[in-house]
Amino acid sequence: MFINNAQDEVKKREKAFEIIIKKINNNEELYDLTGLSGGFLLNDKDISLLETYVGSAIFENKLQSLGKEHLSGEKILPVNRTSSGILATILALVPKNTHIIHYLPQLPAHPSIPRSAKLVGAKYLEFDNINEFHIPENTSLIIVTGSTMDHQIIDLNEFTKIIGMAHSQNIPVFVDDASGARLRTIIFKQPKAYDLGADIVVTSTDKLMPGPRGGLMTGKKELIDQIKLKTQEFGLEAQAPLTAAMVKALEYFNPDNILNSIQNKEELANLLSIDFYHFKQSPTGIMISENGILNELKMRNIETQLSPQELSFLWAMILLGEENILTIPAVGMPGASATLRFDLADNSAQKLKIDTLFNKIQNSFHKLEKLATQTELAKKTLLQ
Ligand SMILES: *Cc1c(COP(=O)(O)O)cnc(C)c1O
């Protein structure tokens, strides 16, 4: 093993960035299938407004109505990242030594939740089995993840049951709906989290929408005001340029892009099922877990010293370097999921034909088969 800690993951990310810079300087086309391709759709007029104080007043005001249309709720709050919204909420609502109880359809939780809990000295419990879920005494906040980092979607009955249990004890419910605010509602036709009874909701403005990496929050006005204060005290709020780009993303957001990806992912899944056994469909694409990758190699009698996580990073780095396909394991932050996902809902994916993508996945896998048995070369590919 040569990826042993967060520092190593940072190095891997820097290596991926070097490759990206070279490709952009060569005018090569990159296909961003992270599902996080984002967007910053400002025009000259927007930018000239940003240069004045009025700009931030205007964009924040516009964000109120667009944000409520997207998320419902009494008051909208833009923050620097979804993680910033999570931290600010926990800082505002969770006293030391009280419990935070987190329910999600499948572990692992986004790391910002347990990290924030630790920072305030809270006791943190997480569940992904509704039969084990319970609310201990002295609980200050219930968190529900609507759609996980791997796009596992919460069951609607479980969702409403948890909200009911929390509210019967007057405990506020905070929904981490980073991708869920779109996946749950558009593909699974679930209601918006606020309309289901959540008190606070955060979503990510670059997940399945053409926006900047940022967090958009909604909720009960009284709670949002407390959280807003924390964002300003600790510098977690969205600055005016981010708010402006969020406004644009909400204006341009089109649910049809997400719906169109369903047919494409089914076609791709069918092509892959001939040679591969461990790809699964995600709501808007296909994915293979780190252990699934190891199993594909084992089935082909390939022995490797690399860990499943390293295999996923390596495949992602080959996809980037050789096939110009960008996925999260190549560029993810430390602690991000190592599931290799190919998300087909973004504009970038719509430029790529499905059989071309299929060939790129196959070619890169053949390279992975070779590199998996050459540990030194694999290490070089990822870190140097
Ligand atoms: C992406 C994501 C986050 C964090 O988003 P950042 O932009 O990295 O802060 C939090 N929770 C879930 C479930 C996510 O998918």
The ligand as an ORCA input file, in Angstrom:
! r2SCAN-3c Opt
* xyz 0 1
  C     -21.058     16.268     -1.694
  C     -21.664     15.994     -0.400
  C     -21.375     16.795      0.721
  C     -20.349     17.911      0.739
  O     -20.293     18.811     -0.323
  P     -19.011     19.796     -0.401
  O     -19.263     20.636     -1.579
  O     -17.821     18.920     -0.600
  O     -18.925     20.519      0.871
  C     -22.015     16.494      1.904
  N     -22.886     15.486      1.982
  C     -23.197     14.687      0.933
  C     -24.193     13.583      1.095
  C     -22.583     14.913     -0.290
  O     -22.875     14.118     -1.333
*
